[in-house]
Every structure is written in structure tokens, then in C-alpha cells.
Amino acid sequence: MTSSTADLTEAVGADIAVVGAAGKTGRALVAALAGRTQPRQLVRSVRRPGQYRIDLDTGEGMAAGFAGCRSVYFIAPNMHPDEPSLLGRALAAASEAGVDHVVYHSVAWPYSPRMPHHLDKARCEDELRSFASQRGLRWTILQPCAYAQNFESVLTGESEHIVTPYRIESRFSFISLDDVAEVAARVLTEGADVHHGAAYELGGPDALSVRDLVRLIEESTSRSVSVERIGVDAWMARYGQNLGIPGRARLAAMFEFYNERDFLSGSKVTEALLGREPTRVRHLIR
């Protein structure tokens, strides 16, 4: 089944648009919004009913996709080589469509010059603030740390093996994807009157390395988990062939960054926005 911008009349009641609704984060956000509102799901390739196609690289369909919406949540494709241009087109379309509030999905530590995709998000944050001040648009930025669900197959028992291209002692403030989606849903539904002008860094309550994660799984279950440490080039040869040259370069830079330092964020902001303690990794283990 396919949908086009002409089909948007079917979603006239939607007042929140999710750009990137087909990805991992977008799907989680759509699920979190269920029961609160029926968001308009804007995607690059329509795969199911309720999705509407837009072209981020040209801007085609975006103004129509945002029409009638008060809020837009923008998630760029992972490791895109020019995210600021994508956001710039989306902001122009949002302004044209009369959108009041744009929520941008950024990342913890956006200003990290050694990670090009993080630095692009820092540029996007700056572009959002500048554009909004000139056009009267209201904005919020979410900056999540690494998802615990990056290791979902091991957490759920689907796999008993981890392959990592960075040292297993580096620690991360792993946050549950579902918690990020819940925060995003609250920000969108509570609206700009509450959240305009805020940049929220979202970390989980535990600082865990891959070694710690394995130990936690083995202590919580009867399973044994093995870890294979390989070089970045070997990881790319095994898993990264479909990323393209720019994507592989950006991912390699991130792995090298993780190889030398921790990637940590506090959890108190997450807790305040959720109204509860963020989900601990041990509660995601099956």
C-alpha cells in the first residue's frame, strides 16, 4: 500500500507530525503517542497504512505534510552526510505550514568535533535557534545518550554474542529507547508553552561498559554471553558495507571516540521529565 501527500486529507485531525516515523526512534515515539493523539507519520518510503511520503533531500511533500500541525518532531536518517541541510528544508516547510513548535532529535554531547555526525547535530541546534528567533517559531531539543536497545538482541536472549569495535571498558549512560519516546511524547503533548527554549540531555541511571553489561546479564540469567573485540576496519568489512563511504567514515570516527573515553550523561533531567526513575538496564534483560 502506498500513500502520498494527496492522501493527507485522511489525517486532517492530526496535529503532531513525526518526521522519520519509520525508524527505530520514530516507531517508538508513535507508539508512545498512542492514546494521547494520532500523529501524522512522515517517512521516506511508505510501508504501511497511515504513513505519508516526504523527500528530505528535496523538501518535496514537507509543507503539505506539516499542514494543520501545531508541532513537528524531526528525526534525521542515521549518519546522514548533510543533516543541517535536511533540517533547514524542514524548518522552511514548517514555517510555511504555520507550525508553532519544532522538537529536534539531537544527541548528548553534540559539540564533539571528533565525531562528525555529532558536530552536524550541533550545527542543527544552532540553525534551529537562529531560524526560530527570526521566524517566531518555538523549539525544544532532546539530546539522548546511547540507547540500551543497541544491545537488544543480547538483552532479550536472541543472541549470546557481542561484537564490539571499541574497548569493552568504556562506559555509557544507557537510556531506554522507550523512556526517550515517552519524554518526546510528553514534550509534544504538553507543548511549547511548557518546553519552548529547552535543551534536555537525557541519560540513564547506570554507567555501564560492555563488560558490565555482560556481567549484569550473566548474573540476572543462566545465560553466558561472549564478547568479540575487533578492529574498526574489520567491523566495517563485516557489518558496514551497506552504509556508503560517508556513513562508514562517520561511524568509524564514533567508534574511535568510544575507544578512548566514556560517553556519559546525567539522569536527573530524564527523571524529572518522566516523573519517575528512568528504566534501569537490568529491567530490560529477559
C-alpha positions as CSV (number, residue, x, y, z in Angstrom):
1,M,0.0,0.0,0.0
2,T,1.2,3.5,-0.8
3,S,0.3,6.9,0.4
4,S,1.1,10.4,-1.0
5,T,0.8,13.9,0.2
6,A,-2.6,13.9,-1.6
7,D,-3.8,11.4,1.0
8,L,-3.0,13.7,3.9
9,T,-6.7,14.8,3.9
10,E,-7.3,11.4,5.6
11,A,-5.1,12.6,8.5
12,V,-6.6,16.1,8.8
13,G,-7.2,15.6,12.5
14,A,-3.5,15.0,13.3
15,D,-1.9,18.0,15.0
16,I,1.6,16.4,15.5
17,A,3.9,15.3,12.7
18,V,6.7,12.9,13.2
19,V,9.5,13.1,10.6
20,G,11.3,9.8,10.4
21,A,8.4,7.8,11.8
22,A,9.5,4.5,10.2
23,G,12.9,4.4,12.0
24,K,13.6,2.8,15.4
25,T,13.1,6.1,17.3
26,G,10.1,7.2,15.2
27,R,8.3,3.9,15.7
28,A,8.8,4.2,19.5
29,L,7.5,7.7,19.5
30,V,4.4,6.9,17.5
31,A,3.7,4.1,20.0
32,A,4.2,6.4,23.0
33,L,1.8,9.0,21.4
34,A,-0.9,6.3,21.0
35,G,-3.8,7.1,23.3
36,R,-2.7,10.8,23.5
37,T,-3.1,11.7,19.8
38,Q,-2.8,10.2,16.4
39,P,0.4,11.6,14.9
40,R,1.0,12.1,11.2
41,Q,3.7,9.7,10.2
42,L,6.1,11.2,7.6
43,V,8.6,8.8,6.0
44,R,10.9,8.5,3.1
45,S,9.3,5.2,1.9
46,V,5.8,4.2,2.7
47,R,5.4,0.7,4.0
48,R,2.2,0.7,6.0
49,P,-1.1,2.5,6.3
50,G,-1.0,5.8,8.0
51,Q,2.4,6.7,6.6
52,Y,2.9,9.6,4.2
53,R,5.9,10.1,1.9
54,I,8.2,13.2,2.1
55,D,11.6,13.7,0.5
56,L,14.0,15.1,2.9
57,D,16.7,15.7,0.3
58,T,14.5,17.9,-1.9
59,G,11.8,19.1,0.6
60,E,9.1,17.6,-1.6
61,G,5.9,17.0,0.3
62,M,7.0,18.5,3.6
63,A,4.9,21.7,3.6
64,A,1.8,19.6,2.8
65,G,2.9,17.0,5.4
66,F,3.0,19.7,8.1
67,A,-0.2,21.5,7.1
68,G,-2.6,21.7,10.0
69,C,0.0,20.5,12.5
70,R,0.9,22.6,15.6
71,S,4.1,20.5,16.4
72,V,6.8,18.7,14.4
73,Y,9.2,16.1,15.8
74,F,12.3,15.9,13.5
75,I,14.5,12.8,13.4
76,A,17.1,12.7,10.6
77,P,18.3,9.5,9.0
78,N,21.2,8.0,11.0
79,M,24.6,9.1,9.9
80,H,23.3,11.3,7.1
81,P,26.2,13.2,5.4
82,D,24.4,16.6,5.5
83,E,21.8,16.7,8.3
84,P,21.9,20.6,8.6
85,S,20.5,20.9,5.0
86,L,17.7,18.4,5.8
87,L,16.7,20.3,8.9
88,G,16.9,23.6,7.1
89,R,14.4,22.4,4.5
90,A,12.1,21.0,7.2
91,L,12.2,24.3,9.1
92,A,11.3,26.3,6.0
93,A,8.4,23.9,5.3
94,A,7.3,24.1,8.9
95,S,7.3,27.9,8.8
96,E,5.3,27.9,5.5
97,A,2.8,25.5,7.0
98,G,2.2,27.6,10.1
99,V,3.7,25.1,12.6
100,D,4.2,26.6,16.1
101,H,6.6,24.1,17.8
102,V,9.6,22.1,16.4
103,V,11.2,19.4,18.6
104,Y,14.6,18.4,17.3
105,H,16.1,15.0,18.0
106,S,19.7,15.6,18.7
107,V,22.3,13.7,20.7
108,A,24.2,14.0,24.0
109,W,27.5,15.8,23.6
110,P,26.5,17.4,20.2
111,Y,29.7,19.5,20.2
112,S,32.2,16.7,19.8
113,P,34.5,17.8,16.9
114,R,36.0,14.3,16.5
115,M,32.5,12.8,15.7
116,P,31.3,14.5,12.5
117,H,27.7,13.3,12.9
118,H,27.6,14.8,16.4
119,L,29.0,18.0,15.2
120,D,26.3,18.2,12.5
121,K,23.7,18.0,15.2
122,A,25.4,20.9,17.0
123,R,25.1,22.9,13.7
124,C,21.5,21.8,13.5
125,E,20.8,23.1,17.1
126,D,22.3,26.4,16.2
127,E,20.3,26.6,12.9
128,L,17.1,25.8,14.8
129,R,17.7,28.5,17.4
130,S,18.6,31.1,14.7
131,F,15.7,30.2,12.4
132,A,13.2,30.2,15.2
133,S,14.3,33.6,16.5
134,Q,13.8,35.1,13.1
135,R,10.5,33.4,12.2
136,G,8.8,33.3,15.6
137,L,9.0,29.5,15.8
138,R,9.1,27.8,19.2
139,W,11.5,24.9,19.7
140,T,12.8,22.2,22.1
141,I,15.8,20.0,21.7
142,L,16.2,16.4,23.1
143,Q,19.8,15.1,23.5
144,P,19.6,11.4,24.3
145,C,22.7,9.3,25.3
146,A,23.3,5.8,23.8
147,Y,20.2,3.5,23.7
148,A,20.3,0.4,25.8
149,Q,18.4,-1.2,22.9
150,N,21.6,-1.0,20.8
151,F,22.2,-4.3,22.6
152,E,18.6,-5.5,22.5
153,S,19.3,-8.9,20.9
154,V,21.7,-9.8,23.8
155,L,19.4,-8.3,26.5
156,T,16.5,-10.4,25.2
157,G,18.4,-13.6,24.7
158,E,18.0,-13.6,20.9
159,S,21.8,-13.6,20.8
160,E,24.6,-14.6,23.2
161,H,27.4,-12.8,21.4
162,I,28.6,-9.2,21.3
163,V,31.0,-7.9,18.6
164,T,32.5,-4.5,19.5
165,P,34.9,-2.3,17.6
166,Y,35.8,-0.3,20.7
167,R,37.2,-1.2,24.1
168,I,34.8,-3.0,26.4
169,E,35.8,-0.9,29.4
170,S,34.3,2.4,28.0
171,R,31.2,3.3,30.0
172,F,27.8,4.7,28.7
173,S,24.8,6.1,30.5
174,F,22.5,3.8,28.6
175,I,18.9,5.0,28.3
176,S,15.9,3.0,27.3
177,L,14.5,4.0,23.9
178,D,11.0,3.7,25.4
179,D,12.0,6.4,28.0
180,V,13.2,8.7,25.3
181,A,10.0,8.2,23.4
182,E,7.9,8.9,26.5
183,V,9.8,12.1,27.1
184,A,9.3,13.1,23.5
185,A,5.6,12.3,23.7
186,R,5.2,14.4,26.8
187,V,7.1,17.4,25.3
188,L,5.0,17.3,22.2
189,T,1.6,17.0,24.0
190,E,2.4,19.4,26.8
191,G,3.6,21.8,24.1
192,A,5.7,24.8,23.6
193,D,4.1,26.8,26.4
194,V,5.9,24.4,28.8
195,H,9.0,23.4,26.8
196,H,10.0,26.2,24.5
197,G,13.7,27.1,24.6
198,A,14.8,23.9,26.5
199,A,17.6,21.6,25.5
200,Y,17.2,18.4,27.6
201,E,20.2,16.0,27.9
202,L,18.8,12.5,28.6
203,G,20.9,9.9,30.2
204,G,20.1,6.7,32.0
205,P,20.7,6.0,35.7
206,D,23.6,3.5,35.3
207,A,27.1,4.0,33.8
208,L,27.9,0.6,32.3
209,S,30.6,-0.7,30.0
210,V,30.1,-3.6,27.7
211,R,32.0,-5.7,30.3
212,D,29.5,-4.5,32.9
213,L,26.6,-5.3,30.6
214,V,27.7,-8.8,30.1
215,R,28.3,-9.4,33.8
216,L,24.8,-8.0,34.5
217,I,23.1,-10.3,32.0
218,E,25.0,-13.4,33.3
219,E,24.2,-12.5,36.9
220,S,20.5,-12.0,36.1
221,T,20.0,-15.1,33.9
222,S,21.5,-18.5,33.4
223,R,22.9,-17.4,30.1
224,S,26.6,-17.0,29.1
225,V,27.5,-14.1,26.8
226,S,30.7,-13.9,24.8
227,V,32.4,-10.7,23.6
228,E,34.5,-10.4,20.5
229,R,36.6,-7.3,20.2
230,I,37.7,-6.5,16.6
231,G,39.2,-3.5,14.9
232,V,37.1,-0.8,13.3
233,D,38.1,-1.8,9.7
234,A,37.2,-5.4,10.4
235,W,33.8,-4.3,11.9
236,M,33.1,-2.2,8.8
237,A,34.1,-5.1,6.5
238,R,31.7,-7.4,8.4
239,Y,28.7,-5.1,9.1
240,G,29.1,-1.7,7.4
241,Q,29.1,-2.4,3.7
242,N,25.6,-1.0,3.1
243,L,26.4,2.3,4.8
244,G,28.2,4.1,2.0
245,I,31.5,5.8,2.3
246,P,30.4,8.9,4.3
247,G,28.4,6.7,6.7
248,R,31.2,4.3,7.3
249,A,33.6,7.2,8.0
250,R,31.3,8.8,10.5
251,L,30.6,5.5,12.3
252,A,34.3,4.8,12.4
253,A,35.0,8.2,13.9
254,M,32.4,7.4,16.6
255,F,33.9,4.0,17.4
256,E,37.4,5.6,17.7
257,F,35.9,8.2,20.1
258,Y,34.4,5.4,22.2
259,N,37.7,3.6,22.2
260,E,39.3,6.4,24.1
261,R,36.7,7.7,26.5
262,D,33.4,7.2,28.3
263,F,30.1,8.6,26.9
264,L,28.1,9.7,30.0
265,S,25.0,11.8,30.7
266,G,23.1,12.5,33.9
267,S,19.7,11.0,34.5
268,K,18.1,13.7,36.7
269,V,16.6,15.6,33.8
270,T,15.2,12.3,32.4
271,E,13.7,11.5,35.8
272,A,12.1,15.0,36.1
273,L,10.6,14.8,32.6
274,L,9.3,11.2,33.1
275,G,8.1,11.8,36.7
276,R,9.8,8.6,37.7
277,E,13.2,6.9,37.8
278,P,14.4,6.1,34.3
279,T,14.4,2.4,33.4
280,R,17.5,0.6,34.5
281,V,19.2,-1.7,32.1
282,R,18.7,-4.7,34.4
283,H,14.9,-4.3,33.9
284,L,15.4,-4.8,30.1
285,I,17.0,-8.2,30.5
286,R,14.8,-11.1,29.5
